[in-house]
Amino acid sequence: MRLVKHPVLCNYYVTYRCNAKCAFCDIWEKPSPYITLEDVTRNLRDLKRLGVSVIDFTGGEPLLHRQLPEFLGLAREMGFITTVTTNGLLYPKNAEKLRGKVDMLHFSLDSADRDTHDLGRGVACYDFVLESIRVAKELGERPDILFTVFRKNLADLEAVYRDITQPNGLVLILNPAFEYGDVETGEQLTPKELDFLSAFGKRKGVYLNEAFIQLRRDGGNHVAAPVCRAASTTLVISPSNELVLPCYHLGEQKFPIEGKLFDLYNAPETQRLAALEGRLPACEGCTINCYMQPSFAVETSKYFWQALPSTLKYNWEKGTWKRLIGA
């Protein structure tokens, strides 16, 4: 049963450019402009009309955009919940400008070992993550650590939890790696490894959407009976001010927004394409977390009930639950 029939999240790509070269991502390889304040202002108004409640200003590396603090401030003024994920390289020098404007601030960290983390990210950013934690805490911010889980770094979870997140009072978010397009991580976790991850996710101060684990046990999305609701739950806006459907990673088509996002999203052609969510050939076996998470939240299914405890736990910890329910 569908509980929410409108989109709830916008993945707003401020630029595809990045100052890292992560092996499990190809976004940084794309040429890219930067979004403009004029477009953001118009689009946020339409996103509000469409019922969106969460704006994820993403990239690339979102802190490369010098106007990111303005975007965040505008979104907060309009009542959106804001989220930003960064590799930490630019956070320390921009922290004061971002202060109080990001509800869910994530620092990416994939190992407690400097060399291991930096190798995966293609740039020396480990020390910047630790400095970002220190600076954010001094400013009264409550960042999280986003740990992208591969088979090769499962053993590093304990040290990151013990030595970094717990001593600093941070939430450790577990983000199981996924593959898409030409990006292959070779990271199909075994049932035993999924069991380990599931058990780890039940610890205090750890967030893991348990439905991610179940979806992988089930072989991912199946086009014959899709669980993915990418296009009807999540709007994707490109740095060129285009609406991407049905999702960024498997996007079939891009539509110029031209200041008319509300009308464009509801137009017959875009809705026809949105209806293909989870049903395209490339959707078979998909486990892309950033689209599955909102998909699990909008209709009752076994994934809804498995995702609910961890979702409530995290939003209670971050204090965003009242704003999500409109209280």
GINORVEN-V979201 format. One record per residue. D_FIRST is the distance of its C-alpha to the first C-alpha in whole Angstrom. Layout:
d_first
D_FIRST
D_FIRST
//
This chain:
d_first
0
4
6
9
10
14
16
17
20
23
25
28
31
34
36
36
39
40
43
41
41
38
39
35
34
36
35
38
40
39
41
39
40
39
37
38
38
38
35
33
34
33
30
29
29
27
24
24
24
21
19
20
21
22
25
26
30
31
33
35
37
36
39
41
40
43
40
37
38
38
35
34
36
34
31
31
33
30
28
26
26
28
28
31
32
36
38
40
43
43
42
45
47
44
42
44
43
39
39
37
35
32
30
29
32
32
35
35
37
37
40
42
45
46
47
44
42
44
44
41
41
44
45
47
44
44
47
45
42
44
45
42
41
44
44
41
42
45
43
41
38
35
34
32
34
31
32
31
32
34
35
39
38
36
39
39
36
39
41
39
37
41
43
41
37
38
42
41
38
35
32
32
28
28
27
27
29
27
29
28
31
34
34
34
34
35
32
30
30
31
29
32
32
28
29
31
29
27
29
31
28
28
31
32
32
29
26
24
20
20
17
20
22
19
19
22
23
20
22
20
18
18
18
18
14
14
12
14
13
17
17
14
15
18
21
24
28
31
34
36
33
31
27
26
23
21
22
26
27
26
26
27
28
30
30
33
31
35
33
31
27
25
26
26
23
22
25
24
25
23
20
21
22
19
17
19
17
17
19
22
25
25
22
22
23
22
21
22
21
21
18
16
17
15
12
11
11
9
5
5
8
11
12
11
13
16
16
15
19
21
19
20
23
24
23
25
28
28
28
25
22
24
24
20
19
21
24
//
